[in-house]
Amino acid sequence: MTLPQELGTRGTAWTPETRLYSEGVVVGTGGGPLVVPPGSDIRRVPGTGFLDVTSGSLPSAAMATPEQVESNRERLSMAEIPGAGSPYAGMAREALIDIDVLTFPNGAAVAAGSPYWRYVWPRDAGFMAVALAVAGRHAEAAHVLRYVASMQEDDGGWEARYLPDGSGDVPDNRGRQLDGIGWSLWAAWACDRTGGAADAFLPMVRAGITAALDSLDPRTRLPWASQDFWEMDVDEATLGTAAPLLLALRCGRDLLRNDEPELAGRAARAAGELAGAIRDRFGAHGYSRRLSGHGGRDASVAFLLPPFGPEEPAVLDAWRAAMSATAVPNGGVRPGEEWSDHSTAWTPQVSLYALTAAATGDRVLAHRLLSWLDLRRTALGSLPEKVTADGRPAAVAPLGLTGATVLLALAALDGRALPVPRDDTSAATIRMQTQHR
């Protein structure tokens, strides 16, 4: 029999997952997240991430003072929470609280509270930082980004994930994931464009641009093979790496335009070449996941659409086809066509489709997906990583990436114009820039 404390210690990517590892998280005595066991009656003090002691006891949970409760409630009331006044207000409020609880006092924003997820992925932390910025919490967003920046390797890239203790150590040897460059630079750019300030992150951006340039094969202008959000080894470039790197180059171009025009120009030229290679190579087979076209489509085609890139009809068609091809019977989606589990839905992908739908004006689809997510939260109100064939929340909860993406989708539905990096690297522009190289 699996004990509650053992849940969430192994990944189960390829077979149906029916277990729920946690109902959610509360603030622990060390300031980090403490998992609430599945099936527990534990509740949080409304408007905070603290344990409600009237609902039960939980060892190592922080005991909030009345002053802390009042401070947390006031801070929540001052946030510009997307979806306020909508049917999704409760989901949005709890998602923002969950992001707070998943963030350690040192700024380490972990993917989830369970053991196997209690690490900082640059990808997840980037989305959480942008969600905080969109909610008007620019200081907290910068705090999360500073931690990510402090983990940046000497060559400007990042390992797949890091311990939250500030040491810079990694929990295993899975190695680099190149998409982390894209999500970290996008987070700095998006936070800047939504009212924050990116000046403190320019060293991170400079090094990240260098790493992005070094990650491209000079023959194809596409990235070398790397793990992407699937967290599995591949022997060819994937759209899940190529698209975030394009995002890195475009965001770095904008952030460095005034301070380092030469490096910004290199980023712009590389972005134009990479965008062309993506259209030519991935676009040739409907923007499938793998460069070879084998394995079919996955959710990463969304990374080429708003709010990550300008809308293109062919890409939008491919995005619709990807969602249809990856649909599962419970109303959600799986990560991609070659994903072998055809019954479990993954909420990061559902929320990503909701974000794209909202950002491209398909409000009906955005509402359908957000309603689906809202109905499948845990008893504590958190968004889980997965949903079983019969519609129950499963695996870890909350997953910070899903909560952050939901907040961004709701912001788009609210009419808040999420910033979109422009594509100013037409063939004529690239030629002109090359002549002045």
C-alpha positions in Angstrom: 0.0 0.0 0.0 1.3 3.5 -0.8 1.3 5.8 2.2 0.2 9.4 1.8 3.7 10.8 2.5 5.0 8.6 -0.4 2.7 10.0 -3.0 4.3 12.2 -5.6 7.8 10.7 -5.4 7.8 9.3 -8.9 6.7 10.5 -12.3 3.9 8.6 -14.0 3.9 10.2 -17.5 3.0 7.3 -19.6 0.3 5.4 -17.8 -3.1 6.6 -16.4 -2.7 8.2 -13.0 -5.8 7.8 -10.8 -4.2 8.9 -7.4 -4.4 12.4 -6.0 -1.2 13.2 -4.2 -2.5 16.3 -2.3 -5.5 18.5 -1.9 -3.3 21.5 -1.9 -0.7 23.3 0.2 -0.5 25.6 3.2 2.4 27.7 4.5 4.9 25.6 6.4 7.0 26.6 9.4 10.0 27.4 7.2 8.0 29.6 4.8 7.7 27.0 2.0 4.8 24.9 0.9 3.5 22.1 3.1 1.3 19.4 1.4 -2.2 18.8 2.6 -2.8 15.0 2.3 -5.5 13.7 -0.1 -8.9 13.2 1.4 -8.1 15.6 4.3 -10.7 18.0 5.7 -7.9 20.6 6.2 -8.8 24.2 5.1 -6.9 27.4 4.8 -7.8 30.7 6.5 -9.9 32.4 3.8 -7.9 34.9 1.8 -4.5 33.4 2.9 -2.3 30.3 2.5 -2.3 29.6 6.3 -3.8 26.6 7.9 -7.2 27.1 9.4 -6.6 25.4 12.8 -10.4 24.9 13.3 -10.4 22.5 10.4 -7.7 20.2 11.9 -4.0 20.0 12.7 -1.1 19.5 10.3 2.4 18.9 11.7 4.9 21.6 10.5 2.2 24.0 9.4 2.9 27.7 10.2 0.5 29.2 12.8 -0.5 32.6 11.6 -1.0 35.5 13.9 -4.0 37.8 13.5 -1.7 40.4 12.2 -0.3 38.0 9.5 -3.9 37.0 8.5 -4.9 40.6 8.2 -1.8 41.5 6.2 -2.3 38.6 3.8 -6.0 39.5 3.2 -5.2 43.1 2.6 -2.5 42.2 0.1 -4.9 39.9 -1.7 -7.6 42.6 -1.8 -5.1 45.0 -3.4 -4.1 42.6 -6.2 -5.4 43.1 -9.7 -6.7 39.5 -9.8 -7.8 38.5 -13.4 -11.3 37.2 -13.6 -12.6 39.2 -10.6 -16.3 39.5 -10.8 -16.5 36.5 -13.2 -17.6 33.0 -12.5 -13.9 32.1 -12.3 -13.1 34.6 -9.4 -12.7 31.8 -6.9 -10.4 29.8 -9.1 -8.3 32.9 -9.8 -8.1 33.9 -6.2 -7.0 30.4 -5.1 -4.5 30.2 -8.0 -2.8 33.4 -6.9 -2.7 32.3 -3.3 -1.2 28.9 -4.4 1.6 30.7 -6.3 2.3 32.6 -3.1 2.5 29.5 -1.0 4.7 27.7 -3.6 7.2 30.5 -3.4 9.8 30.2 -0.7 11.0 33.3 1.2 14.1 33.4 -0.9 12.1 33.6 -4.2 12.3 30.0 -5.2 9.0 29.2 -6.9 8.6 25.5 -7.0 6.4 23.6 -9.4 4.4 21.9 -6.7 4.7 20.9 -3.0 5.1 17.1 -3.5 8.6 15.7 -3.3 9.3 15.0 -6.9 8.0 18.5 -8.0 9.5 20.5 -5.1 12.1 22.1 -7.4 12.4 25.3 -9.4 12.0 24.8 -13.1 12.8 28.0 -15.1 9.8 27.2 -17.3 7.3 27.1 -14.4 8.9 29.9 -12.5 8.8 32.1 -15.6 5.0 31.6 -16.0 4.4 32.2 -12.3 6.4 35.5 -12.4 4.4 36.8 -15.4 1.1 35.9 -13.6 2.2 37.8 -10.5 3.1 40.8 -12.7 -0.2 40.7 -14.5 -1.9 40.7 -11.0 0.0 43.9 -10.2 2.5 42.1 -7.9 5.7 43.4 -9.6 7.9 43.1 -6.5 7.0 39.4 -6.0 7.5 38.8 -9.7 10.9 40.3 -9.6 11.7 38.2 -6.5 10.9 35.0 -8.4 12.9 36.1 -11.4 15.9 37.0 -9.3 16.1 33.5 -8.0 16.0 32.1 -11.5 18.7 34.6 -12.6 20.8 33.5 -9.7 20.7 29.9 -11.0 21.9 30.9 -14.5 24.9 28.9 -15.5 28.2 30.4 -16.7 27.3 29.9 -20.4 23.9 31.7 -20.0 21.7 28.6 -20.0 19.9 26.7 -17.2 19.7 23.1 -16.0 16.2 21.5 -16.1 15.5 22.3 -12.5 17.1 23.4 -9.2 16.8 22.9 -5.5 14.9 25.7 -3.7 17.7 26.2 -1.1 19.7 28.7 -3.1 22.7 26.4 -3.5 22.4 26.2 -7.3 22.5 22.4 -7.0 20.2 20.1 -9.1 18.3 17.1 -7.9 19.4 14.8 -10.7 21.4 14.6 -13.9 18.7 15.1 -16.5 20.8 18.0 -17.9 19.9 21.1 -19.8 16.5 22.1 -21.2 17.0 24.8 -23.7 13.4 26.1 -23.5 14.3 27.5 -20.1 16.2 30.3 -21.8 13.1 31.3 -23.7 10.8 31.3 -20.7 13.2 33.2 -18.5 13.8 35.9 -21.0 10.1 36.1 -21.9 9.3 36.5 -18.2 11.7 39.4 -17.8 10.3 41.0 -21.0 6.6 40.5 -20.0 7.2 41.8 -16.5 8.8 44.9 -18.0 5.9 45.4 -20.5 3.3 45.0 -17.8 4.6 47.7 -15.5 7.7 46.2 -13.9 11.3 47.0 -14.7 13.8 44.7 -16.5 17.0 46.8 -15.9 18.1 44.5 -13.0 17.8 41.5 -15.3 19.8 42.8 -18.2 22.9 40.7 -17.3 20.6 37.6 -17.3 19.2 38.7 -20.7 22.7 39.3 -22.2 23.9 35.9 -21.1 20.7 34.3 -22.1 20.9 35.7 -25.6 24.4 34.4 -26.0 23.2 30.9 -24.9 20.3 31.1 -27.3 22.6 31.9 -30.2 25.0 29.1 -29.2 22.1 26.7 -29.1 21.3 27.0 -32.8 22.8 24.7 -35.4 24.6 27.0 -37.9 23.5 24.8 -40.7 19.8 24.6 -40.1 19.3 27.6 -37.7 17.3 25.3 -35.5 18.2 24.3 -32.0 20.1 21.2 -31.1 18.2 18.3 -29.6 17.0 19.0 -26.1 14.4 18.0 -23.6 11.3 20.3 -23.6 8.2 20.4 -21.5 7.7 16.7 -22.1 10.7 16.0 -19.9 12.1 13.2 -22.0 15.2 12.8 -24.2 14.8 13.2 -27.9 17.4 13.0 -30.7 16.0 15.8 -32.9 14.8 19.4 -32.5 11.3 19.9 -31.2 8.9 22.8 -31.6 8.7 22.8 -27.8 12.3 24.0 -27.8 12.5 26.0 -31.1 9.5 28.2 -30.3 10.6 29.3 -26.8 14.1 30.1 -28.2 12.5 32.3 -30.9 10.7 34.0 -28.0 14.0 34.5 -26.2 15.6 36.1 -29.2 12.7 38.5 -29.8 12.4 39.4 -26.2 16.1 39.9 -25.8 16.2 42.0 -29.0 13.7 44.4 -27.4 15.3 44.5 -23.9 18.8 45.2 -25.3 17.9 47.5 -28.2 19.0 50.6 -26.4 21.8 49.4 -24.2 23.5 46.9 -26.5 22.4 47.5 -30.1 25.0 45.1 -31.5 23.8 42.1 -29.5 20.2 43.2 -30.1 20.9 43.2 -33.8 22.4 39.7 -33.6 19.3 38.5 -31.7 17.0 40.1 -34.3 18.9 38.4 -37.2 18.9 35.1 -35.5 15.2 35.4 -34.7 14.4 36.0 -38.3 16.4 33.0 -39.4 14.9 30.8 -36.7 11.4 32.0 -37.6 12.0 31.2 -41.2 13.4 27.7 -40.4 10.4 27.0 -38.2 8.0 27.9 -41.0 9.9 25.9 -43.5 10.7 22.8 -41.5 8.1 22.5 -38.9 5.4 24.2 -41.0 6.0 21.7 -43.8 4.2 19.0 -41.8 1.6 21.0 -39.9 3.8 22.3 -37.1 4.2 18.9 -35.5 6.2 18.4 -32.4 9.3 16.7 -33.9 11.5 18.2 -36.7 11.1 14.9 -38.7 7.3 15.2 -38.5 7.1 11.8 -36.7 4.8 11.5 -33.7 2.3 14.1 -34.7 1.3 17.4 -33.1 1.5 18.7 -29.5 0.5 21.7 -27.5 3.8 23.6 -28.3 2.3 25.1 -31.4 0.6 27.5 -29.0 4.1 29.0 -28.3 4.0 30.5 -31.8 0.7 32.4 -31.2 -0.4 35.2 -28.9 0.7 36.1 -26.3 4.0 34.6 -27.3 4.1 35.6 -31.0 2.0 37.4 -33.6 -1.0 35.5 -34.9 -0.5 33.7 -38.2 -3.4 31.9 -40.0 -1.5 28.7 -40.8 -0.2 28.4 -37.2 -3.7 29.0 -35.9 -5.1 26.3 -38.1 -2.3 23.9 -36.8 -3.1 24.9 -33.3 -6.8 23.9 -33.8 -5.8 20.7 -35.4 -3.4 19.9 -32.5 -6.1 20.4 -29.9 -8.5 18.2 -31.8 -5.9 15.5 -32.3 -4.9 15.4 -28.6 -8.4 15.5 -27.1 -9.3 12.8 -24.5 -12.8 11.6 -23.7 -13.1 13.4 -20.4 -13.1 16.8 -22.2 -9.4 17.7 -21.7 -6.3 17.1 -23.7 -3.1 15.1 -23.4 0.3 16.7 -24.1 0.6 15.3 -27.7 -0.4 12.8 -30.2 2.4 10.4 -29.4 1.6 10.5 -25.7 0.6 6.9 -24.9 -1.9 7.6 -22.1 -5.1 8.5 -24.0 -7.4 8.8 -21.0 -5.8 11.2 -18.7 -6.0 15.0 -19.3 -3.1 17.3 -18.4 -4.1 20.7 -17.0 -1.0 22.6 -18.1 -2.0 21.9 -21.7 -5.7 22.6 -21.1 -4.9 26.0 -19.6 -2.4 26.7 -22.4 -5.1 26.1 -25.0 -7.4 28.4 -22.9 -4.8 31.1 -22.9 -4.3 30.9 -26.7 -8.1 30.9 -27.3 -8.5 34.0 -25.1 -5.5 35.8 -26.6 -6.8 35.1 -30.2 -10.4 36.1 -29.5 -12.0 32.7 -29.3 -13.9 33.5 -26.2 -16.3 30.5 -26.4 -13.5 28.0 -26.4 -11.6 29.9 -23.7 -14.7 29.8 -21.5 -15.3 26.1 -22.1 -11.8 25.2 -21.1 -11.7 27.4 -18.1 -15.0 26.1 -16.9 -13.7 22.6 -17.3 -10.7 23.4 -15.2 -12.8 25.2 -12.5 -15.0 22.1 -12.1 -12.1 19.8 -11.6 -10.3 21.6 -8.7 -9.5 19.8 -5.5 -11.5 20.0 -2.3 -9.1 22.7 -1.2 -9.7 24.6 -4.4 -6.4 24.0 -6.1 -5.8 23.1 -9.7 -4.3 19.7 -10.1 -1.7 18.5 -12.6 -4.0 15.8 -14.2 -7.6 14.8 -14.4 -8.6 11.1 -14.6 -10.8 9.5 -17.2 -13.8 9.9 -14.9 -13.1 13.6 -14.3 -11.4 13.5 -10.8 -8.3 15.6 -10.0 -5.1 13.5 -9.9 -1.4 13.8 -9.2 0.0 16.9 -7.6 -2.1 19.9 -6.6 -1.6 22.7 -6.9 0.5 22.9 -10.0 1.9 26.4 -10.2 2.2 26.4 -14.0 -1.5 25.6 -14.5 -2.5 28.3 -12.0 -0.3 30.9 -13.6 -1.6 30.1 -17.1 -5.2 30.2 -15.9 -4.5 33.7 -14.5 -3.0 34.8 -17.9 -6.0 33.4 -19.8 -8.4 35.2 -17.5 -6.5 38.5 -18.0 -6.9 38.1 -21.7 -10.6 37.5 -21.3 -10.8 40.6 -19.1 -9.6 42.6 -22.1 -6.2 43.3 -20.7 -3.9 43.4 -23.7 -1.2 40.8 -22.9 2.0 42.0 -24.5 3.1 40.1 -27.7 6.6 40.3 -29.0 6.5 41.6 -32.6 8.0 40.0 -35.6 10.0 42.7 -37.3 12.4 40.4 -39.0 11.1 40.1 -42.5 13.4 38.9 -45.2 14.1 42.5 -46.3 14.9 43.6 -42.7 17.3 40.7 -42.2 19.1 41.6 -45.5 19.4 45.2 -44.4 20.7 44.2 -41.0 23.1 41.8 -42.5 24.6 44.5 -44.8 25.4 46.6 -41.7 26.8 43.7 -39.7 
